[in-house]
Each structure stands twice: as C-alpha cells, then as structure tokens.
C-alpha cells in the first residue's frame, strides 16, 4: 500500500496532488452553498461526514455491493412480475 504521508507525517508528492485535486473539486461546491446562505461550518461538517462515509464504504467494501443490489432490483423491476406470480 502506498502512503500519502512520509515518516515525518508530511505529505508526499502524491498526497499534495490529492489535496490540490480535492480543493479544486470542493471549492465550487462549497462556494455555491455559501453564496446561497448556508453556513460554511455546516457545509464543512456535511462534506467531512461524506468523506468518512466513503472511507468506511471503501474499507468495508459495501458500496459496490449496494450498487450491484440496486442494479439487480432495477433490472427486475423493468422485467415486471415473473410468470406464475
């Protein structure tokens, strides 16, 4: 596993690139909500909660399973009721 921090706790080059990319994605989202009158602190807490959720889903491997189940359910709904039901 590659780490984004070195032995001194500083960002590696990859860690710095991730930080820059995250800021570029978050800035317009958070700025837009702030411009609409939402609290920057509230926005930040919601975003951090979303990051923690994604972290857990990736670590537990649950996101893909939910997506597969949703896709199976959608296909089943498109087909309609099975014969004999």
ZAVEXDREN-404605 format. One record per atom (N, C-alpha, C, O): atom name; x, y, z. Coordinates in pm, whole numbers. Last residue first. Example, Ala and Ser with C-alpha at 12.3 -4.5 7.8 and 13.67 -1.06 7.14 Angstrom:
<atoms>
(atom 'N',(1285,-225,708))
(atom 'CA',(1367,-106,714))
(atom 'C',(1290,3,787))
(atom 'O',(1341,114,804))
(atom 'N',(1319,-569,780))
(atom 'CA',(1230,-450,780))
(atom 'C',(1320,-330,780))
(atom 'O',(1424,-332,846))
</atoms>
This chain:
<atoms>
(atom 'N',(-4667,-1561,-1075))
(atom 'CA',(-4681,-1483,-950))
(atom 'C',(-4810,-1409,-948))
(atom 'O',(-4838,-1338,-851))
(atom 'N',(-4631,-1676,-1311))
(atom 'CA',(-4672,-1763,-1203))
(atom 'C',(-4684,-1691,-1071))
(atom 'O',(-4708,-1752,-967))
(atom 'N',(-4355,-1484,-1424))
(atom 'CA',(-4473,-1567,-1451))
(atom 'C',(-4503,-1656,-1333))
(atom 'O',(-4413,-1705,-1265))
(atom 'N',(-4259,-1188,-1243))
(atom 'CA',(-4227,-1315,-1307))
(atom 'C',(-4356,-1396,-1326))
(atom 'O',(-4453,-1378,-1252))
(atom 'N',(-4335,-847,-1316))
(atom 'CA',(-4352,-967,-1233))
(atom 'C',(-4320,-1093,-1313))
(atom 'O',(-4349,-1104,-1432))
(atom 'N',(-4069,-665,-1491))
(atom 'CA',(-4205,-684,-1441))
(atom 'C',(-4214,-813,-1361))
(atom 'O',(-4113,-881,-1341))
(atom 'N',(-3832,-579,-1587))
(atom 'CA',(-3888,-701,-1645))
(atom 'C',(-4033,-720,-1604))
(atom 'O',(-4110,-785,-1674))
(atom 'N',(-3778,-362,-1422))
(atom 'CA',(-3801,-339,-1565))
(atom 'C',(-3868,-459,-1631))
(atom 'O',(-3951,-442,-1720))
(atom 'N',(-3731,-488,-1178))
(atom 'CA',(-3848,-401,-1191))
(atom 'C',(-3881,-375,-1337))
(atom 'O',(-3998,-366,-1374))
(atom 'N',(-3489,-614,-1238))
(atom 'CA',(-3605,-695,-1204))
(atom 'C',(-3734,-614,-1221))
(atom 'O',(-3833,-665,-1271))
(atom 'N',(-3323,-395,-1273))
(atom 'CA',(-3347,-487,-1386))
(atom 'C',(-3473,-570,-1360))
(atom 'O',(-3553,-593,-1451))
(atom 'N',(-3333,-290,-1011))
(atom 'CA',(-3382,-210,-1124))
(atom 'C',(-3412,-299,-1244))
(atom 'O',(-3514,-281,-1311))
(atom 'N',(-3215,-497,-865))
(atom 'CA',(-3353,-459,-837))
(atom 'C',(-3413,-380,-952))
(atom 'O',(-3529,-399,-987))
(atom 'N',(-2956,-491,-974))
(atom 'CA',(-3039,-612,-987))
(atom 'C',(-3187,-579,-966))
(atom 'O',(-3273,-627,-1039))
(atom 'N',(-2879,-233,-894))
(atom 'CA',(-2889,-264,-1037))
(atom 'C',(-2974,-389,-1059))
(atom 'O',(-3054,-393,-1153))
(atom 'N',(-2881,-265,-615))
(atom 'CA',(-2970,-167,-677))
(atom 'C',(-2989,-196,-825))
(atom 'O',(-3099,-184,-878))
(atom 'N',(-2678,-458,-592))
(atom 'CA',(-2814,-492,-549))
(atom 'C',(-2915,-396,-612))
(atom 'O',(-3021,-438,-657))
(atom 'N',(-2460,-307,-683))
(atom 'CA',(-2499,-429,-754))
(atom 'C',(-2642,-467,-720))
(atom 'O',(-2719,-505,-808))
(atom 'N',(-2457,-110,-484))
(atom 'CA',(-2481,-71,-623))
(atom 'C',(-2525,-192,-704))
(atom 'O',(-2617,-182,-785))
(atom 'N',(-2396,-263,-260))
(atom 'CA',(-2522,-191,-265))
(atom 'C',(-2557,-154,-408))
(atom 'O',(-2672,-165,-449))
(atom 'N',(-2141,-352,-336))
(atom 'CA',(-2247,-449,-314))
(atom 'C',(-2384,-383,-319))
(atom 'O',(-2479,-438,-375))
(atom 'N',(-1995,-115,-346))
(atom 'CA',(-2015,-192,-467))
(atom 'C',(-2129,-292,-454))
(atom 'O',(-2204,-314,-548))
(atom 'N',(-2003,-43,-71))
(atom 'CA',(-2061,42,-175))
(atom 'C',(-2090,-36,-302))
(atom 'O',(-2198,-24,-359))
(atom 'N',(-1864,-216,100))
(atom 'CA',(-2010,-223,94))
(atom 'C',(-2069,-145,-22))
(atom 'O',(-2179,-179,-67))
(atom 'N',(-1600,-243,182))
(atom 'CA',(-1639,-300,53))
(atom 'C',(-1789,-306,35))
(atom 'O',(-1839,-392,-38))
(atom 'N',(-1492,-129,400))
(atom 'CA',(-1578,-244,422))
(atom 'C',(-1620,-312,293))
(atom 'O',(-1670,-425,294))
(atom 'N',(-1349,79,282))
(atom 'CA',(-1280,-15,370))
(atom 'C',(-1360,-143,391))
(atom 'O',(-1304,-252,397))
(atom 'N',(-1549,212,139))
(atom 'CA',(-1434,156,69))
(atom 'C',(-1364,50,154))
(atom 'O',(-1325,-55,104))
(atom 'N',(-1720,289,347))
(atom 'CA',(-1770,203,241))
(atom 'C',(-1656,137,164))
(atom 'O',(-1665,20,128))
(atom 'N',(-1547,455,497))
(atom 'CA',(-1599,331,555))
(atom 'C',(-1648,235,447))
(atom 'O',(-1621,115,454))
(atom 'N',(-1504,662,307))
(atom 'CA',(-1392,587,364))
(atom 'C',(-1440,453,419))
(atom 'O',(-1380,349,392))
(atom 'N',(-1764,757,274))
(atom 'CA',(-1696,693,161))
(atom 'C',(-1579,609,210))
(atom 'O',(-1556,499,161))
(atom 'N',(-1802,863,533))
(atom 'CA',(-1890,758,480))
(atom 'C',(-1824,682,367))
(atom 'O',(-1826,559,363))
(atom 'N',(-1603,1060,544))
(atom 'CA',(-1596,947,637))
(atom 'C',(-1684,831,588))
(atom 'O',(-1645,715,600))
(atom 'N',(-1705,1230,345))
(atom 'CA',(-1573,1170,328))
(atom 'C',(-1560,1048,419))
(atom 'O',(-1510,944,376))
(atom 'N',(-1946,1305,467))
(atom 'CA',(-1950,1231,341))
(atom 'C',(-1816,1162,315))
(atom 'O',(-1813,1048,269))
(atom 'N',(-1843,1448,683))
(atom 'CA',(-1922,1328,708))
(atom 'C',(-1930,1242,582))
(atom 'O',(-1920,1119,590))
(atom 'N',(-1728,1661,543))
(atom 'CA',(-1642,1569,618))
(atom 'C',(-1715,1439,650))
(atom 'O',(-1656,1332,645))
(atom 'N',(-1964,1780,441))
(atom 'CA',(-1864,1725,350))
(atom 'C',(-1773,1626,422))
(atom 'O',(-1743,1519,369))
(atom 'N',(-2084,1861,682))
(atom 'CA',(-2154,1767,593))
(atom 'C',(-2054,1701,498))
(atom 'O',(-2060,1580,475))
(atom 'N',(-1890,2041,778))
(atom 'CA',(-1923,1921,855))
(atom 'C',(-1994,1817,769))
(atom 'O',(-1968,1697,782))
(atom 'N',(-1893,2238,576))
(atom 'CA',(-1772,2162,604))
(atom 'C',(-1802,2033,679))
(atom 'O',(-1747,1928,647))
(atom 'N',(-2151,2338,606))
(atom 'CA',(-2111,2275,480))
(atom 'C',(-1990,2186,504))
(atom 'O',(-1987,2071,458))
(atom 'N',(-2127,2449,863))
(atom 'CA',(-2221,2340,838))
(atom 'C',(-2185,2264,711))
(atom 'O',(-2186,2141,709))
(atom 'N',(-1934,2648,808))
(atom 'CA',(-1905,2543,907))
(atom 'C',(-1998,2423,887))
(atom 'O',(-1954,2309,893))
(atom 'N',(-2072,2808,631))
(atom 'CA',(-1952,2740,584))
(atom 'C',(-1916,2626,680))
(atom 'O',(-1872,2519,636))
(atom 'N',(-2422,2803,612))
(atom 'CA',(-2306,2821,697))
(atom 'C',(-2187,2742,643))
(atom 'O',(-2199,2623,613))
(atom 'N',(-2581,2926,316))
(atom 'CA',(-2553,2819,411))
(atom 'C',(-2426,2850,490))
(atom 'O',(-2334,2914,439))
(atom 'N',(-2627,3112,116))
(atom 'CA',(-2660,3148,253))
(atom 'C',(-2635,3040,357))
(atom 'O',(-2664,3060,474))
(atom 'N',(-2539,3072,-135))
(atom 'CA',(-2683,3055,-115))
(atom 'C',(-2725,3079,29))
(atom 'O',(-2843,3067,63))
(atom 'N',(-2267,3090,-97))
(atom 'CA',(-2334,3201,-165))
(atom 'C',(-2485,3194,-150))
(atom 'O',(-2553,3297,-152))
(atom 'N',(-2233,2833,11))
(atom 'CA',(-2209,2951,94))
(atom 'C',(-2277,3074,34))
(atom 'O',(-2339,3152,106))
(atom 'N',(-2282,2680,-214))
(atom 'CA',(-2371,2667,-98))
(atom 'C',(-2356,2786,-5))
(atom 'O',(-2454,2834,52))
(atom 'N',(-2067,2769,-376))
(atom 'CA',(-2206,2783,-419))
(atom 'C',(-2304,2775,-303))
(atom 'O',(-2397,2855,-294))
(atom 'N',(-1847,2692,-224))
(atom 'CA',(-1870,2834,-251))
(atom 'C',(-2014,2858,-291))
(atom 'O',(-2077,2955,-248))
(atom 'N',(-1868,2412,-232))
(atom 'CA',(-1881,2482,-104))
(atom 'C',(-1909,2630,-124))
(atom 'O',(-1987,2689,-49))
(atom 'N',(-1833,2370,-511))
(atom 'CA',(-1948,2316,-437))
(atom 'C',(-1973,2395,-309))
(atom 'O',(-2085,2440,-282))
(atom 'N',(-1589,2493,-572))
(atom 'CA',(-1713,2542,-632))
(atom 'C',(-1838,2492,-559))
(atom 'O',(-1937,2565,-546))
(atom 'N',(-1408,2344,-385))
(atom 'CA',(-1425,2489,-385))
(atom 'C',(-1557,2533,-449))
(atom 'O',(-1633,2606,-384))
(atom 'N',(-1389,2068,-433))
(atom 'CA',(-1472,2118,-324))
(atom 'C',(-1502,2267,-333))
(atom 'O',(-1610,2311,-294))
(atom 'N',(-1212,2036,-647))
(atom 'CA',(-1348,1981,-655))
(atom 'C',(-1440,2045,-551))
(atom 'O',(-1557,2072,-580))
(atom 'N',(-982,2164,-555))
(atom 'CA',(-1041,2208,-682))
(atom 'C',(-1184,2157,-696))
(atom 'O',(-1269,2227,-751))
(atom 'N',(-929,2012,-325))
(atom 'CA',(-965,2153,-312))
(atom 'C',(-1033,2205,-439))
(atom 'O',(-1131,2279,-431))
(atom 'N',(-861,1769,-447))
(atom 'CA',(-978,1776,-360))
(atom 'C',(-1024,1920,-344))
(atom 'O',(-1144,1949,-350))
(atom 'N',(-624,1841,-582))
(atom 'CA',(-740,1794,-659))
(atom 'C',(-868,1804,-575))
(atom 'O',(-972,1844,-627))
(atom 'N',(-458,1906,-363))
(atom 'CA',(-489,2006,-465))
(atom 'C',(-614,1967,-544))
(atom 'O',(-700,2051,-568))
(atom 'N',(-449,1656,-233))
(atom 'CA',(-500,1774,-164))
(atom 'C',(-542,1881,-264))
(atom 'O',(-650,1939,-252))
(atom 'N',(-322,1502,-431))
(atom 'CA',(-459,1469,-388))
(atom 'C',(-522,1589,-320))
(atom 'O',(-638,1621,-347))
(atom 'N',(-72,1627,-436))
(atom 'CA',(-156,1629,-556))
(atom 'C',(-301,1596,-522))
(atom 'O',(-392,1657,-577))
(atom 'N',(16,1564,-178))
(atom 'CA',(-3,1705,-216))
(atom 'C',(-91,1716,-340))
(atom 'O',(-176,1805,-348))
(atom 'N',(37,1287,-204))
(atom 'CA',(-53,1346,-106))
(atom 'C',(-84,1491,-137))
(atom 'O',(-198,1536,-125))
(atom 'N',(238,1266,-396))
(atom 'CA',(103,1217,-428))
(atom 'C',(0,1274,-331))
(atom 'O',(-112,1306,-371))
(atom 'N',(451,1369,-248))
(atom 'CA',(408,1439,-369))
(atom 'C',(266,1396,-408))
(atom 'O',(184,1479,-447))
(atom 'N',(343,1339,97))
(atom 'CA',(429,1304,-15))
(atom 'C',(382,1384,-136))
(atom 'O',(284,1459,-127))
(atom 'N',(307,1540,383))
(atom 'CA',(251,1488,259))
(atom 'C',(361,1453,160))
(atom 'O',(458,1526,143))
(atom 'N',(460,1429,689))
(atom 'CA',(440,1529,585))
(atom 'C',(384,1464,459))
(atom 'O',(410,1347,432))
(atom 'N',(536,1252,881))
(atom 'CA',(397,1297,882))
(atom 'C',(367,1406,780))
(atom 'O',(261,1469,785))
(atom 'N',(781,1143,859))
(atom 'CA',(772,1262,944))
(atom 'C',(630,1317,952))
(atom 'O',(605,1415,1022))
(atom 'N',(748,944,672))
(atom 'CA',(774,903,810))
(atom 'C',(769,1020,909))
(atom 'O',(756,999,1029))
(atom 'N',(484,1085,465))
(atom 'CA',(613,1023,488))
(atom 'C',(631,992,636))
(atom 'O',(539,1011,716))
(atom 'N',(165,1006,327))
(atom 'CA',(245,1081,424))
(atom 'C',(377,1008,442))
(atom 'O',(383,885,436))
(atom 'N',(40,835,166))
(atom 'CA',(36,974,123))
(atom 'C',(110,1067,219))
(atom 'O',(118,1188,198))
(atom 'N',(163,511,71))
(atom 'CA',(120,608,172))
(atom 'C',(125,749,115))
(atom 'O',(206,778,26))
(atom 'N',(60,216,-89))
(atom 'CA',(136,341,-95))
(atom 'C',(77,439,5))
(atom 'O',(-45,448,21))
(atom 'N',(85,-117,0))
(atom 'CA',(0,0,0))
(atom 'C',(90,124,0))
(atom 'O',(183,134,79))
</atoms>
